[in-house]
Amino acid sequence: MKLVGIVGSNAEVSYNRMLLNYMSKEFKSLVEIEVLEIADIPLFNQSKDETMSAPIQKLNQKILAADGVIIATPEHNRTIPAALKSVLEWLSFNIHPLEDKPVMIVGASYYDQGSSRAQLDLRQILDAPGVNAMVLPGNEFLLGKVKEAFDDKGNLKDNQTKKFLASTLIKFIQFVTLVNKLDEAEKPKAEPEDLHATGKIATTIEDVDMSAEDWVEQAAEKVGAVEGDTYVKLNRGILTVDQINYFLSSMPMELTYADSNNQFLYYNHVLEADEMFASRTPDQVGNPLANCHPEAALKGVEWVIQELRTGATDCVRVNVPTHGPDKFVVHNYQAIHDNYGNYAGINEYILDFKPIVDWYLNQTGQTLVGDVNAVSSASKKEEADAVSSASVKG
């Protein structure tokens, strides 16, 4: 189990930071706790949306990837600090990572009450629409007279306090386990993905070896596929096959189509592999997806497909910074559906949108603020990080 601990103060010296660091060290045999800071989160301003800034997105992604969250809050004027309130505003504005997320509240203060009023205030905020966190009732840890509570190594001095803190954390771990089991039970289930495409669907072209280098030519001959200046009636238009090819090739992005049987059917940019963001070769078309990826990537490929097939999400996005600082490249995996809403495969489209951003900024006179290269809108799942629906074999 992995938890994140949010330091509810932007002060350079914070006993609540000390408390979280102590918990991370003392209870590492029970749970992994990553301590997160809020000092670099900008002040909330509804008129200046900074949701996609690097500091906010980093916090967002860490929370999404965690099994649960611990928030350590001081008490300022009988409530939580302004910095923590500002962070919670960002996390309930255009993004909602705390929704249905198990949260534990702890707090330390100079006085006897140990941030009790701040914790009560924080519970009400976490229960508010737009936040909708799941806070375990009656599970409180209030550390008063905090200046006297720690030794010079950052450890709690009092054994009874240590035991009580351990008991509250164990209750929270049990709560997280229960909540996550309920979440798993509610999620739509999918059978393990057949990445070798051994089955068939209505559009599968049978009796042609999927791994054949000339699959396109063999399959076209098998079904009598039209080409050239033959007209094709589309949903809202009539184009020749040549026109469709011209149209798709002109798209300023790399397009890939893999069907619901996990067979790689099409890509639009016939370029050299090293000129593409996601390298593809003509002989891959027709292959099962398992043949188009290294073995180490198949788990991630399956995760992306199942997110789309089950409807858990309609699109998985991954920022790929390895293309260089002069490019803003995003790999998008978009679910395709037929006219009845049934899953019909994946449209992977890859775009360097920096030229568009540069043009827009030039036209409007606006500028980017912050380290935008570090921003990722990917799913919170690490498995998706290296996924491409048709990468070079190897």
C-alpha positions as CSV (number, residue, x, y, z in Angstrom):
1,M,0.0,0.0,0.0
2,K,1.2,3.5,-0.8
3,L,0.0,6.7,0.9
4,V,1.0,10.3,0.4
5,G,1.3,12.7,3.3
6,I,0.5,16.3,2.6
7,V,2.3,18.9,4.7
8,G,-0.5,21.4,5.5
9,S,1.9,24.3,5.9
10,N,4.2,26.3,3.6
11,A,6.4,27.3,6.5
12,E,10.1,26.5,6.3
13,V,10.0,25.0,9.7
14,S,6.9,22.9,10.4
15,Y,6.2,20.4,13.2
16,N,3.5,18.9,10.9
17,R,6.2,18.1,8.4
18,M,8.2,16.6,11.2
19,L,5.2,14.5,12.2
20,L,4.7,13.1,8.7
21,N,8.4,12.4,8.3
22,Y,8.3,10.6,11.6
23,M,5.4,8.5,10.4
24,S,7.1,7.7,7.1
25,K,10.2,6.5,8.9
26,E,8.6,4.8,11.9
27,F,5.9,2.8,10.1
28,K,7.7,1.9,6.9
29,S,7.2,-1.8,7.7
30,L,3.4,-1.2,7.6
31,V,3.0,1.2,4.7
32,E,4.9,3.5,2.3
33,I,4.3,7.1,3.0
34,E,5.6,9.8,0.5
35,V,5.7,13.3,2.1
36,L,4.5,16.0,-0.3
37,E,5.0,19.8,0.1
38,I,2.6,22.6,-0.8
39,A,5.1,25.6,-0.6
40,D,5.3,25.9,-4.4
41,I,1.5,25.7,-5.1
42,P,0.3,29.1,-6.3
43,L,-2.4,31.0,-4.4
44,F,-5.9,30.0,-5.6
45,N,-7.3,32.5,-8.1
46,Q,-10.5,31.5,-10.0
47,S,-9.8,34.1,-12.6
48,K,-6.4,32.8,-13.4
49,D,-6.6,29.0,-13.8
50,E,-3.3,27.4,-13.1
51,T,-4.7,23.9,-12.8
52,M,-2.3,22.6,-15.4
53,S,0.8,24.2,-13.9
54,A,3.6,21.8,-12.9
55,P,3.3,22.1,-9.1
56,I,-0.5,21.5,-9.1
57,Q,-0.3,18.7,-11.6
58,K,2.5,17.0,-9.7
59,L,0.3,17.0,-6.5
60,N,-2.7,15.9,-8.5
61,Q,-0.9,12.9,-10.1
62,K,0.7,11.8,-6.8
63,I,-2.8,11.8,-5.1
64,L,-4.4,9.9,-7.9
65,A,-1.7,7.2,-7.9
66,A,-1.9,6.8,-4.1
67,D,-4.1,4.4,-2.2
68,G,-4.8,7.0,0.4
69,V,-3.9,10.4,1.7
70,I,-2.7,11.7,5.1
71,I,-3.1,15.5,5.7
72,A,-1.2,17.0,8.6
73,T,-2.6,20.4,9.5
74,P,-1.5,23.1,12.0
75,E,-4.1,25.3,13.5
76,H,-4.2,29.0,12.6
77,N,-6.9,31.2,14.1
78,R,-9.0,28.2,14.9
79,T,-8.9,26.9,11.4
80,I,-6.5,25.4,8.8
81,P,-3.7,27.6,7.3
82,A,-4.5,29.7,4.2
83,A,-1.9,27.8,2.2
84,L,-3.7,24.4,2.8
85,K,-7.1,26.0,2.1
86,S,-5.7,27.3,-1.2
87,V,-4.4,23.9,-2.2
88,L,-7.8,22.3,-1.5
89,E,-9.5,24.9,-3.7
90,W,-7.2,23.9,-6.6
91,L,-8.0,20.2,-5.9
92,S,-11.7,20.8,-6.2
93,F,-11.8,23.4,-9.0
94,N,-11.2,21.7,-12.4
95,I,-9.6,18.5,-11.0
96,H,-10.9,16.3,-8.3
97,P,-8.2,13.8,-7.2
98,L,-9.6,13.6,-3.6
99,E,-13.0,12.4,-4.8
100,D,-13.7,9.0,-3.1
101,K,-10.1,8.9,-1.9
102,P,-9.5,7.7,1.7
103,V,-8.1,10.5,3.8
104,M,-6.7,10.5,7.3
105,I,-6.2,13.8,9.2
106,V,-3.5,14.4,11.7
107,G,-2.2,17.6,13.3
108,A,0.3,19.2,15.6
109,S,0.1,22.5,17.4
110,Y,1.9,24.4,20.2
111,Y,-1.1,24.2,22.5
112,D,-3.0,21.5,24.4
113,Q,-5.9,21.1,21.9
114,G,-3.5,19.8,19.2
115,S,-5.2,21.4,16.1
116,S,-8.6,20.0,17.1
117,R,-10.6,22.9,15.7
118,A,-8.5,22.9,12.5
119,Q,-9.2,19.2,12.1
120,L,-12.9,19.7,12.5
121,D,-12.8,22.5,9.9
122,L,-10.8,20.3,7.5
123,R,-13.3,17.4,7.8
124,Q,-16.1,19.8,6.7
125,I,-14.0,20.9,3.7
126,L,-13.1,17.4,2.7
127,D,-16.8,16.5,2.8
128,A,-17.8,19.4,0.6
129,P,-19.2,18.9,-3.0
130,G,-16.3,19.0,-5.4
131,V,-13.9,17.5,-2.8
132,N,-15.9,14.4,-1.7
133,A,-13.1,12.7,0.1
134,M,-13.7,9.7,2.3
135,V,-12.5,10.5,5.9
136,L,-12.6,7.8,8.4
137,P,-15.0,9.0,11.3
138,G,-13.7,9.1,14.8
139,N,-10.1,8.4,13.8
140,E,-8.1,11.4,15.2
141,F,-4.5,12.1,16.1
142,L,-4.0,15.4,17.9
143,L,-0.5,16.2,19.0
144,G,-0.4,19.1,21.5
145,K,2.6,20.9,23.0
146,V,4.5,19.8,19.9
147,K,7.7,21.8,20.8
148,E,8.2,19.3,23.6
149,A,7.0,16.2,21.7
150,F,10.0,15.4,19.5
151,D,13.6,14.6,20.4
152,D,16.6,16.0,18.5
153,K,16.4,13.1,16.0
154,G,12.8,13.9,15.1
155,N,11.3,11.0,17.0
156,L,8.3,11.2,19.3
157,K,9.4,10.9,23.0
158,D,6.3,9.5,24.6
159,N,5.6,5.8,24.2
160,Q,1.9,6.1,24.7
161,T,1.7,8.8,22.0
162,K,3.6,6.5,19.7
163,K,1.2,3.6,20.4
164,F,-1.8,5.8,19.8
165,L,-0.5,7.1,16.6
166,A,0.2,3.6,15.4
167,S,-3.3,2.5,16.3
168,T,-4.9,5.3,14.3
169,L,-2.7,4.6,11.3
170,I,-3.5,0.8,11.4
171,K,-7.3,1.7,11.5
172,F,-6.7,4.0,8.5
173,I,-4.8,1.2,6.6
174,Q,-7.8,-1.1,7.2
175,F,-10.2,1.6,6.0
176,V,-8.1,2.1,2.8
177,T,-8.1,-1.6,2.2
178,L,-11.9,-1.8,2.6
179,V,-12.6,1.3,0.4
180,N,-10.3,0.0,-2.4
181,K,-11.9,-3.4,-2.3
182,L,-15.3,-1.8,-2.7
183,D,-14.0,0.4,-5.6
184,E,-12.6,-2.7,-7.3
185,A,-16.0,-4.5,-6.9
186,E,-17.8,-1.6,-8.5
187,K,-15.4,-1.2,-11.5
188,P,-16.5,-2.9,-14.7
189,K,-14.6,-6.1,-15.2
190,A,-12.9,-7.2,-18.4
191,E,-11.5,-10.5,-19.4
192,P,-7.7,-10.6,-19.8
193,E,-6.7,-9.0,-23.1
194,D,-5.9,-11.3,-26.0
195,L,-3.0,-9.2,-27.3
196,H,-2.2,-11.9,-29.8
197,A,-5.6,-11.5,-31.4
198,T,-6.3,-15.2,-31.6
199,G,-10.0,-14.7,-31.6
200,K,-12.1,-13.0,-34.3
201,I,-14.7,-10.3,-34.7
202,A,-17.1,-9.5,-37.5
203,T,-14.5,-7.5,-39.4
204,T,-11.6,-9.9,-38.9
205,I,-10.2,-11.0,-42.3
206,E,-9.7,-14.7,-41.9
207,D,-7.2,-17.1,-43.6
208,V,-4.6,-14.4,-43.9
209,D,-1.5,-14.6,-41.6
210,M,-1.6,-11.6,-39.3
211,S,2.2,-11.5,-39.1
212,A,2.7,-11.5,-42.9
213,E,4.8,-8.5,-44.0
214,D,2.4,-8.1,-47.0
215,W,-0.8,-8.5,-44.9
216,V,-2.4,-5.4,-46.4
217,E,-2.0,-6.7,-49.9
218,Q,-3.1,-10.2,-49.1
219,A,-6.1,-9.1,-47.0
220,A,-7.2,-6.6,-49.7
221,E,-7.2,-9.3,-52.3
222,K,-9.0,-11.7,-50.0
223,V,-12.0,-9.3,-49.5
224,G,-11.9,-7.5,-52.8
225,A,-11.1,-4.2,-51.1
226,V,-11.7,-1.1,-53.3
227,E,-8.9,1.4,-54.0
228,G,-8.0,4.3,-56.2
229,D,-10.8,6.4,-57.6
230,T,-13.6,4.2,-56.3
231,Y,-16.1,6.2,-54.3
232,V,-16.9,5.4,-50.6
233,K,-20.1,6.6,-48.9
234,L,-19.2,7.8,-45.4
235,N,-21.5,9.1,-42.6
236,R,-21.5,12.6,-44.0
237,G,-19.7,12.6,-47.3
238,I,-18.6,10.7,-50.4
239,L,-14.9,10.4,-51.1
240,T,-12.7,8.2,-53.3
241,V,-10.3,5.9,-51.6
242,D,-7.5,8.1,-52.9
243,Q,-9.1,11.2,-51.3
244,I,-9.5,9.4,-48.0
245,N,-5.8,8.5,-48.0
246,Y,-4.9,12.1,-48.9
247,F,-7.1,13.4,-46.2
248,L,-5.7,11.1,-43.5
249,S,-2.1,11.6,-44.5
250,S,-2.6,15.4,-44.3
251,M,-3.6,15.2,-40.6
252,P,-0.9,17.0,-38.5
253,M,-0.6,14.1,-36.1
254,E,0.2,10.4,-36.2
255,L,-3.0,8.2,-36.3
256,T,-3.2,4.5,-35.5
257,Y,-6.2,2.2,-35.5
258,A,-6.3,-1.0,-33.5
259,D,-9.6,-2.9,-33.5
260,S,-11.5,-4.5,-30.6
261,N,-9.7,-7.8,-31.4
262,N,-6.4,-6.1,-30.6
263,Q,-5.2,-6.2,-34.2
264,F,-3.2,-3.3,-35.6
265,L,-5.0,-2.3,-38.8
266,Y,-3.8,1.1,-39.9
267,Y,-1.5,4.1,-39.5
268,N,-1.5,7.3,-41.6
269,H,2.0,8.6,-41.8
270,V,4.2,6.4,-44.0
271,L,7.5,7.8,-42.9
272,E,10.8,6.4,-41.8
273,A,10.5,4.9,-38.3
274,D,13.0,7.4,-36.9
275,E,11.0,10.3,-38.1
276,M,7.9,9.4,-36.1
277,F,7.1,10.0,-32.5
278,A,5.8,6.4,-32.2
279,S,7.9,4.3,-34.6
280,R,5.9,2.1,-36.9
281,T,6.9,0.0,-40.0
282,P,4.7,-1.1,-42.9
283,D,5.2,-4.8,-42.1
284,Q,3.5,-4.3,-38.7
285,V,0.1,-3.5,-40.1
286,G,-2.2,-6.5,-39.6
287,N,-0.1,-7.8,-36.7
288,P,-1.6,-8.6,-33.2
289,L,-0.7,-5.8,-30.8
290,A,1.5,-8.3,-28.9
291,N,3.8,-8.4,-32.0
292,C,4.1,-4.6,-32.0
293,H,5.5,-4.1,-28.6
294,P,8.5,-5.3,-26.5
295,E,7.4,-7.9,-23.9
296,A,8.1,-5.5,-21.0
297,A,5.4,-3.1,-22.4
298,L,2.6,-5.6,-22.7
299,K,1.3,-5.1,-19.2
300,G,0.9,-1.4,-19.8
301,V,-0.7,-2.0,-23.2
302,E,-3.3,-4.3,-21.6
303,W,-4.0,-1.7,-18.8
304,V,-4.7,1.0,-21.4
305,I,-7.0,-1.2,-23.5
306,Q,-9.0,-2.4,-20.4
307,E,-9.4,1.2,-19.2
308,L,-11.0,2.0,-22.6
309,R,-12.9,-1.3,-23.2
310,T,-14.6,-1.2,-19.8
311,G,-15.5,2.5,-20.1
312,A,-13.4,3.4,-17.0
313,T,-12.2,6.3,-19.1
314,D,-12.7,7.5,-22.7
315,C,-9.2,8.6,-23.2
316,V,-5.8,7.8,-21.7
317,R,-3.1,10.5,-22.3
318,V,0.6,10.3,-21.7
319,N,3.1,13.2,-21.9
320,V,6.4,11.9,-23.4
321,P,9.1,14.5,-22.6
322,T,11.9,12.3,-24.2
323,H,11.1,13.9,-27.6
324,G,13.0,17.0,-26.4
325,P,12.3,20.3,-24.7
326,D,11.4,21.9,-28.0
327,K,8.3,19.7,-28.3
328,F,5.1,19.2,-26.4
329,V,4.3,15.6,-27.4
330,V,1.2,13.8,-26.0
331,H,0.2,10.2,-26.8
332,N,-3.6,10.0,-26.7
333,Y,-5.4,6.6,-26.6
334,Q,-9.0,7.3,-27.5
335,A,-11.8,4.7,-27.3
336,I,-13.6,4.0,-30.6
337,H,-17.3,3.0,-30.5
338,D,-19.7,1.8,-33.1
339,N,-23.1,3.3,-33.8
340,Y,-24.6,1.4,-30.9
341,G,-22.0,2.5,-28.4
342,N,-20.0,-0.8,-28.4
343,Y,-16.3,-0.6,-28.0
344,A,-14.7,-0.9,-31.4
345,G,-11.0,-0.3,-30.8
346,I,-8.4,2.4,-30.2
347,N,-7.6,5.6,-32.0
348,E,-4.1,6.5,-30.9
349,Y,-3.3,10.0,-32.0
350,I,0.1,11.6,-31.3
351,L,0.6,15.3,-31.6
352,D,3.3,17.8,-30.9
353,F,1.2,20.7,-30.0
354,K,4.0,23.2,-29.4
355,P,3.7,24.8,-32.8
356,I,0.0,25.4,-32.1
357,V,0.8,26.8,-28.7
358,D,3.5,29.1,-30.1
359,W,1.2,30.3,-32.8
360,Y,-1.6,31.0,-30.3
361,L,0.8,32.9,-28.0
362,N,2.1,34.9,-30.9
363,Q,-1.4,35.8,-32.0
364,T,-2.7,36.8,-28.6
365,G,0.4,38.2,-27.0
366,Q,0.1,35.8,-24.0
367,T,2.9,33.9,-22.4
368,L,3.3,30.6,-20.6
369,V,4.0,30.6,-16.9
370,G,5.8,27.9,-15.0
371,D,7.7,24.7,-16.0
372,V,5.2,23.4,-18.5
373,N,7.5,20.7,-19.8
374,A,7.1,18.9,-16.5
375,V,3.3,18.7,-16.8
376,S,1.7,15.4,-17.6
377,S,-2.0,14.7,-18.0
378,A,-1.5,11.0,-18.0
379,S,-3.4,8.6,-16.1
380,K,-2.3,7.9,-12.7
381,K,-1.2,4.5,-13.6
382,E,2.5,3.9,-14.1
383,E,1.8,1.1,-16.5
384,A,0.8,3.5,-19.2
385,D,4.1,5.5,-19.2
386,A,5.8,3.7,-22.1
387,V,2.8,2.5,-24.1
388,S,2.6,3.0,-27.8
389,S,0.0,1.1,-29.8
390,A,2.5,0.2,-32.5
391,S,6.1,0.7,-31.4
392,V,9.0,-1.0,-33.2
393,K,9.4,-4.7,-32.5
394,G,12.1,-5.6,-30.0
